[in-house]
Amino acid sequence: MAMAARLICLSGDLLDGGPGVRFTVRRYGTEEPAFAVRFQGRVFAYCNRCAHVPVELDWQPKEFFDHSKLYLICATHGALYSPEDGRCLGGRCNGRGLTPLPVEERDGAIYFTPSEQIS
Protein backbone atom coordinates (compact mmCIF):
# COMPACT_ATOMS: atom_id res chain seq x y z
CA MET A 1 0.00 0.00 0.00
CA ALA A 2 1.41 3.38 -1.01
CA MET A 3 1.91 5.91 1.75
CA ALA A 4 0.44 9.38 1.38
CA ALA A 5 2.71 12.14 0.12
CA ARG A 6 3.78 14.55 2.84
CA LEU A 7 3.82 18.33 2.43
CA ILE A 8 7.31 19.81 2.82
CA CYS A 9 6.69 23.45 1.91
CA LEU A 10 5.04 25.76 -0.59
CA SER A 11 6.69 26.15 -4.00
CA GLY A 12 7.43 29.81 -3.30
CA ASP A 13 9.52 28.84 -0.26
CA LEU A 14 12.27 27.45 -2.52
CA LEU A 15 14.13 29.95 -4.68
CA ASP A 16 16.58 28.80 -7.35
CA GLY A 17 19.99 28.34 -5.71
CA GLY A 18 18.59 29.80 -2.50
CA PRO A 19 18.11 28.48 1.01
CA GLY A 20 16.78 24.97 1.39
CA VAL A 21 13.92 23.72 3.51
CA ARG A 22 14.71 21.17 6.19
CA PHE A 23 12.43 18.26 7.08
CA THR A 24 12.84 14.82 8.63
CA VAL A 25 12.37 11.28 7.35
CA ARG A 26 12.39 7.88 9.03
CA ARG A 27 15.13 5.66 7.65
CA TYR A 28 16.14 2.31 9.13
CA GLY A 29 13.86 3.08 12.09
CA THR A 30 15.44 6.39 13.07
CA GLU A 31 14.57 10.02 12.39
CA GLU A 32 17.03 11.55 9.94
CA PRO A 33 17.40 15.14 8.83
CA ALA A 34 16.65 15.88 5.19
CA PHE A 35 16.45 18.95 2.97
CA ALA A 36 14.93 20.17 -0.27
CA VAL A 37 16.41 22.76 -2.65
CA ARG A 38 15.53 24.25 -6.02
CA PHE A 39 18.12 24.15 -8.82
CA GLN A 40 17.51 25.26 -12.40
CA GLY A 41 13.78 25.38 -11.74
CA ARG A 42 13.47 21.85 -10.36
CA VAL A 43 13.19 20.64 -6.78
CA PHE A 44 15.58 18.02 -5.38
CA ALA A 45 15.71 16.49 -1.90
CA TYR A 46 18.36 14.50 -0.04
CA CYS A 47 19.11 13.06 3.36
CA ASN A 48 21.11 15.73 5.18
CA ARG A 49 24.17 13.54 5.68
CA CYS A 50 27.58 14.02 4.09
CA ALA A 51 28.86 10.89 2.37
CA HIS A 52 32.29 11.36 3.96
CA VAL A 53 31.30 11.47 7.63
CA PRO A 54 27.71 11.49 8.95
CA VAL A 55 27.39 15.23 9.57
CA GLU A 56 24.74 17.62 8.28
CA LEU A 57 25.68 19.70 5.27
CA ASP A 58 24.35 23.19 6.09
CA TRP A 59 27.10 25.73 6.64
CA GLN A 60 24.48 28.16 7.91
CA PRO A 61 20.92 27.18 8.79
CA LYS A 62 19.21 26.17 5.51
CA GLU A 63 22.27 27.12 3.39
CA PHE A 64 23.28 24.14 1.25
CA PHE A 65 24.69 25.77 -1.90
CA ASP A 66 28.26 27.01 -2.25
CA HIS A 67 28.91 30.67 -3.12
CA SER A 68 28.49 29.98 -6.87
CA LYS A 69 24.98 28.52 -6.28
CA LEU A 70 25.96 25.64 -8.62
CA TYR A 71 26.91 22.97 -6.09
CA LEU A 72 25.74 21.62 -2.75
CA ILE A 73 28.58 21.83 -0.25
CA CYS A 74 29.32 20.13 3.06
CA ALA A 75 30.21 22.78 5.62
CA THR A 76 32.52 20.47 7.56
CA HIS A 77 35.06 19.40 4.91
CA GLY A 78 33.98 21.18 1.74
CA ALA A 79 32.83 18.15 -0.26
CA LEU A 80 30.87 19.23 -3.34
CA TYR A 81 27.77 17.47 -4.65
CA SER A 82 25.65 17.84 -7.76
CA PRO A 83 22.27 19.40 -6.85
CA GLU A 84 20.63 17.37 -9.65
CA ASP A 85 21.52 13.85 -8.49
CA GLY A 86 23.60 14.15 -5.31
CA ARG A 87 26.74 12.64 -6.82
CA CYS A 88 30.12 13.55 -5.39
CA LEU A 89 31.92 16.13 -7.54
CA GLY A 90 34.98 16.71 -5.38
CA GLY A 91 36.33 16.69 -1.87
CA ARG A 92 36.48 13.93 0.69
CA CYS A 93 33.32 12.02 -0.23
CA ASN A 94 35.37 9.27 -1.96
CA GLY A 95 32.93 8.94 -4.83
CA ARG A 96 29.92 8.38 -2.56
CA GLY A 97 26.98 10.68 -3.08
CA LEU A 98 24.03 11.99 -1.13
CA THR A 99 20.94 9.82 -0.64
CA PRO A 100 18.21 11.24 -2.90
CA LEU A 101 14.63 11.43 -1.70
CA PRO A 102 11.54 11.33 -3.96
CA VAL A 103 9.80 14.69 -4.12
CA GLU A 104 7.30 16.21 -6.46
CA GLU A 105 5.99 19.69 -7.05
CA ARG A 106 2.30 20.12 -7.74
CA ASP A 107 -0.45 22.62 -7.06
CA GLY A 108 1.98 25.20 -5.70
CA ALA A 109 3.55 22.89 -3.12
CA ILE A 110 6.45 20.45 -2.66
CA TYR A 111 5.70 16.93 -1.42
CA PHE A 112 7.90 14.10 -0.17
CA THR A 113 6.74 10.66 -1.31
CA PRO A 114 7.42 8.00 1.35
CA SER A 115 8.52 4.49 0.43
CA GLU A 116 9.01 1.23 2.33
CA GLN A 117 12.64 2.18 3.01
CA ILE A 118 12.20 5.87 3.81
CA SER A 119 9.06 7.40 5.28
C-alpha positions in Angstrom: 0.0 0.0 0.0 1.4 3.4 -1.0 1.9 5.9 1.7 0.4 9.4 1.4 2.7 12.1 0.1 3.8 14.5 2.8 3.8 18.3 2.4 7.3 19.8 2.8 6.7 23.4 1.9 5.0 25.8 -0.6 6.7 26.2 -4.0 7.4 29.8 -3.3 9.5 28.8 -0.3 12.3 27.4 -2.5 14.1 29.9 -4.7 16.6 28.8 -7.3 20.0 28.3 -5.7 18.6 29.8 -2.5 18.1 28.5 1.0 16.8 25.0 1.4 13.9 23.7 3.5 14.7 21.2 6.2 12.4 18.3 7.1 12.8 14.8 8.6 12.4 11.3 7.4 12.4 7.9 9.0 15.1 5.7 7.6 16.1 2.3 9.1 13.9 3.1 12.1 15.4 6.4 13.1 14.6 10.0 12.4 17.0 11.6 9.9 17.4 15.1 8.8 16.6 15.9 5.2 16.4 19.0 3.0 14.9 20.2 -0.3 16.4 22.8 -2.6 15.5 24.2 -6.0 18.1 24.1 -8.8 17.5 25.3 -12.4 13.8 25.4 -11.7 13.5 21.9 -10.4 13.2 20.6 -6.8 15.6 18.0 -5.4 15.7 16.5 -1.9 18.4 14.5 0.0 19.1 13.1 3.4 21.1 15.7 5.2 24.2 13.5 5.7 27.6 14.0 4.1 28.9 10.9 2.4 32.3 11.4 4.0 31.3 11.5 7.6 27.7 11.5 8.9 27.4 15.2 9.6 24.7 17.6 8.3 25.7 19.7 5.3 24.3 23.2 6.1 27.1 25.7 6.6 24.5 28.2 7.9 20.9 27.2 8.8 19.2 26.2 5.5 22.3 27.1 3.4 23.3 24.1 1.2 24.7 25.8 -1.9 28.3 27.0 -2.3 28.9 30.7 -3.1 28.5 30.0 -6.9 25.0 28.5 -6.3 26.0 25.6 -8.6 26.9 23.0 -6.1 25.7 21.6 -2.7 28.6 21.8 -0.2 29.3 20.1 3.1 30.2 22.8 5.6 32.5 20.5 7.6 35.1 19.4 4.9 34.0 21.2 1.7 32.8 18.1 -0.3 30.9 19.2 -3.3 27.8 17.5 -4.6 25.6 17.8 -7.8 22.3 19.4 -6.9 20.6 17.4 -9.6 21.5 13.9 -8.5 23.6 14.2 -5.3 26.7 12.6 -6.8 30.1 13.5 -5.4 31.9 16.1 -7.5 35.0 16.7 -5.4 36.3 16.7 -1.9 36.5 13.9 0.7 33.3 12.0 -0.2 35.4 9.3 -2.0 32.9 8.9 -4.8 29.9 8.4 -2.6 27.0 10.7 -3.1 24.0 12.0 -1.1 20.9 9.8 -0.6 18.2 11.2 -2.9 14.6 11.4 -1.7 11.5 11.3 -4.0 9.8 14.7 -4.1 7.3 16.2 -6.5 6.0 19.7 -7.1 2.3 20.1 -7.7 -0.5 22.6 -7.1 2.0 25.2 -5.7 3.6 22.9 -3.1 6.5 20.5 -2.7 5.7 16.9 -1.4 7.9 14.1 -0.2 6.7 10.7 -1.3 7.4 8.0 1.3 8.5 4.5 0.4 9.0 1.2 2.3 12.6 2.2 3.0 12.2 5.9 3.8 9.1 7.4 5.3 
